[in-house]
Amino acid sequence: MKILVEGFEHRLGEHCASTAISNILNFHGLSLSEPMVFGLAGGLGFFHIRNDALSPTRIFHGRTLSLETDFCANAGLPVVGGSVEDDDRAWLSLKAQLDAGVPVMLSTDTFYLGYQNTTSHFPGHRAVAVGYDESDDRVFIADRKLREYQSVGLEELRRSRNADDYPVSCQNEYQHFLPGRLTLGRSLPEVIRIAFARNARWMLEPGAESMPSAASGLPAMRGLAADLPAWKALDDWSWAARFGYQIIVKRGAGGLFFRSLYRDFLAEAAEVVPSLGEELLVEATEAIARGWGDVAAVLKTQSERETCDPALFVEAGNRVAELADREETLFNSLSRIAADDGVWEAASA
């Protein structure tokens, strides 16, 4: 028996999670662009991992760890989701939702998905399950960068969702909405305000959101800036540099380290709350995005060398330190604007 969710429109996007959420919302009758989803989630973030059991041993990333759940909390949407320890139960739960005609967002490690054609682990990649073929033990996946649905074997999917041979597992994490039309639980200006406040707090005052061996927020960004010169002593210095470059400009980074995606959100938000345009937030975020592009260029140059040039890691660290100062200014502005009742009273008038 072959099941395929009817009415799901697979639109390509910049980042896996925000693309998946936008497409699922569209299926349920709530049309929000990918940049708007990313921004309403307060998704602009940073975390830094130093773990010799991972490959590479030094990893950083440019979004919040809780983007998916934060979007639903900010928007006031009743999401169904979580993790499932048992693989068989996880499959039966997914199958039941697909039988009910509901697309489901899954967390996967791209290493185990053959169509990704990669030799490196990347846990936390989101894709949407849209059907299955029980006679062939296959599941159909909508992935943000591929136009056609991908056919994935059940065992292949199981390992990508909950592999036991890598230190980081996706733990069968999933999210979906109940059948029916969705509407925001709050006005759009109010969701924007909440997102500004949450995003600023996440970066300026990082708390319990971290994963093991990870630091988050602006302190983590400054930690990376201080740590980068020491990368010259790593056995995998070239791979760490290449992965860092890829995280900024490839691997679903929303253009330039998610900063260009957030820039587009701010421009769209200013159409809803016109006074935001007076704050020059779009221009500031564009400059930050370009700055991360410069960091990527330095790391790419390092990764292509046969021998390590310590000066390049020093340069990358200096650039990251400068960007941390710029981002602190941006997030302080977002926090101030979120607390300014006059901005939002005018927007709701």
Secondary structure as the mmCIF struct_conf table of DSSP 4:
data_model
#
loop_
_struct_conf.conf_type_id
_struct_conf.id
_struct_conf.beg_label_comp_id
_struct_conf.beg_label_asym_id
_struct_conf.beg_label_seq_id
_struct_conf.end_label_comp_id
_struct_conf.end_label_asym_id
_struct_conf.end_label_seq_id
STRN STRN1 LYS A 2 LEU A 4
TURN_TY1_P TURN_TY1_P1 GLU A 6 GLY A 7
BEND BEND1 GLU A 14 HIS A 15
HELX_RH_AL_P HELX_RH_AL_P1 CYS A 16 PHE A 27
TURN_TY1_P TURN_TY1_P2 HIS A 28 GLY A 29
HELX_RH_AL_P HELX_RH_AL_P2 GLU A 34 LEU A 40
TURN_TY1_P TURN_TY1_P3 ALA A 41 GLY A 42
STRN STRN2 LEU A 44 ARG A 50
TURN_TY1_P TURN_TY1_P4 ASP A 52 ALA A 53
BEND BEND2 LEU A 54 THR A 57
STRN STRN3 ARG A 58 ARG A 63
TURN_TY1_P TURN_TY1_P5 LEU A 65 SER A 66
HELX_RH_AL_P HELX_RH_AL_P3 LEU A 67 ALA A 75
TURN_TY1_P TURN_TY1_P6 GLY A 76 GLY A 76
STRN STRN4 VAL A 79 GLY A 82
BEND BEND3 GLU A 85 GLU A 85
HELX_RH_AL_P HELX_RH_AL_P4 ASP A 87 ASP A 99
TURN_TY1_P TURN_TY1_P7 ALA A 100 GLY A 101
STRN STRN5 VAL A 104 ASP A 109
HELX_RH_3T_P HELX_RH_3T_P1 THR A 110 TYR A 112
HELX_RH_3T_P HELX_RH_3T_P2 GLY A 114 GLN A 116
BEND BEND4 THR A 119 SER A 120
STRN STRN6 PRO A 123 ASP A 133
TURN_TY1_P TURN_TY1_P8 GLU A 134 ASP A 137
STRN STRN7 ARG A 138 ALA A 142
TURN_TY1_P TURN_TY1_P9 ARG A 144 LYS A 145
BEND BEND5 ARG A 147 GLU A 148
HELX_LH_PP_P HELX_LH_PP_P1 TYR A 149 TYR A 149
STRN STRN8 GLN A 150 GLY A 153
HELX_RH_AL_P HELX_RH_AL_P5 LEU A 154 ASN A 162
BEND BEND6 ASP A 164 PRO A 167
TURN_TY1_P TURN_TY1_P10 GLN A 171 ASN A 172
STRN STRN9 TYR A 174 PHE A 177
BEND BEND7 PRO A 179 GLY A 180
BEND BEND8 GLY A 185 ARG A 186
HELX_RH_AL_P HELX_RH_AL_P6 LEU A 188 LEU A 204
BEND BEND9 GLU A 205 GLU A 205
TURN_TY1_P TURN_TY1_P11 ALA A 208 GLU A 209
HELX_LH_PP_P HELX_LH_PP_P2 SER A 210 MET A 211
TURN_TY1_P TURN_TY1_P12 PRO A 212 SER A 213
STRN STRN10 ALA A 214 SER A 216
HELX_RH_AL_P HELX_RH_AL_P7 GLY A 217 ASP A 227
HELX_RH_3T_P HELX_RH_3T_P3 LEU A 228 ALA A 233
TURN_TY1_P TURN_TY1_P13 ASP A 235 ASP A 236
HELX_RH_AL_P HELX_RH_AL_P8 TRP A 237 VAL A 249
BEND BEND10 LYS A 250 LYS A 250
TURN_TY1_P TURN_TY1_P14 ARG A 251 GLY A 252
TURN_TY1_P TURN_TY1_P15 GLY A 254 PHE A 258
HELX_RH_AL_P HELX_RH_AL_P9 ARG A 259 VAL A 272
BEND BEND11 VAL A 273 VAL A 273
HELX_RH_3T_P HELX_RH_3T_P4 PRO A 274 GLU A 279
TURN_TY1_P TURN_TY1_P16 LEU A 280 LEU A 280
HELX_RH_AL_P HELX_RH_AL_P10 LEU A 281 SER A 303
TURN_TY1_P TURN_TY1_P17 GLU A 304 GLU A 304
BEND BEND12 GLU A 306 THR A 307
HELX_RH_AL_P HELX_RH_AL_P11 PRO A 310 ALA A 339
HELX_RH_AL_P HELX_RH_AL_P12 ASP A 341 SER A 348
#
